[in-house]
Amino acid sequence: MGVKKKPDYMKCGSCGRKIVRQRLRPSEIRKLPKSQRRPERPYPELCPTCMREKIKKSVREVVE
């Protein structure tokens, strides 16, 4: 039997930086409660820095 490698970290959709989260296999993720499966922030595919910039940009567009 071979040793299973851990899955890689998720990457940010815009800058490609690592998004820190639990590194689990899909079968292990299904066993978690829904609140722990994914981040509870507005743009879960972005890192916190890019998410903050995107929110600021959208607010500035609304204000102008």
N, C-alpha and C positions, 0 to 999 in steps of 0.2 A: 504494500500500500504506500502511496506517495503522501507527502505532507502537503496539506492545502495551504496556499499562501493567503495572507490577509488581503482583503480588498484594498485598493488604493484610496487615497483621500479624495473627496469631492473637490472639484476645481471651480473657481469663480467663472461665470459666463462672460464677463467682460475683460478682466485682467489676467485670468489664469492662475491666480494665487490659490493656495490650499485653503479650503474651508474646514475648520476643525469641527469634527463631529465624531460620533462613535463609528469605528470602522467595522461594520458587521456584514455578514453575508445576507442575501435576500431572505433565506429561510429563517435566520435569526431576527431580522427586522420585523418579519410578520408576527413574531411572538411578542413584540413590545406593544405597549399601549399606543394609541394613535398620537397622543401628545408628545411621545418620545421618538417617533419615527422621523419627523421632519422639524425644522426650525419653525418657531411661531412668529417670525418676522414677516414684513410685507413682501419682500423679494427673496425667497429662500435659495434661489440659484446664484445670488450674488454674495460676495464677501461683505462684511459690515461696512467697510470703507466705501466700496462702490455703491452699496445700498444707500448710504447716507448722502452721497453725491447725487444719486438719481432722484431722491426725495427732494433735496434742495433745488435741483434743476426744475422739477415739476412745480414746486411751490413758486419759484421765481417766474415761471411762465404764466401762472394763474394771476399773480400780483400785477404783472405788466399789462 
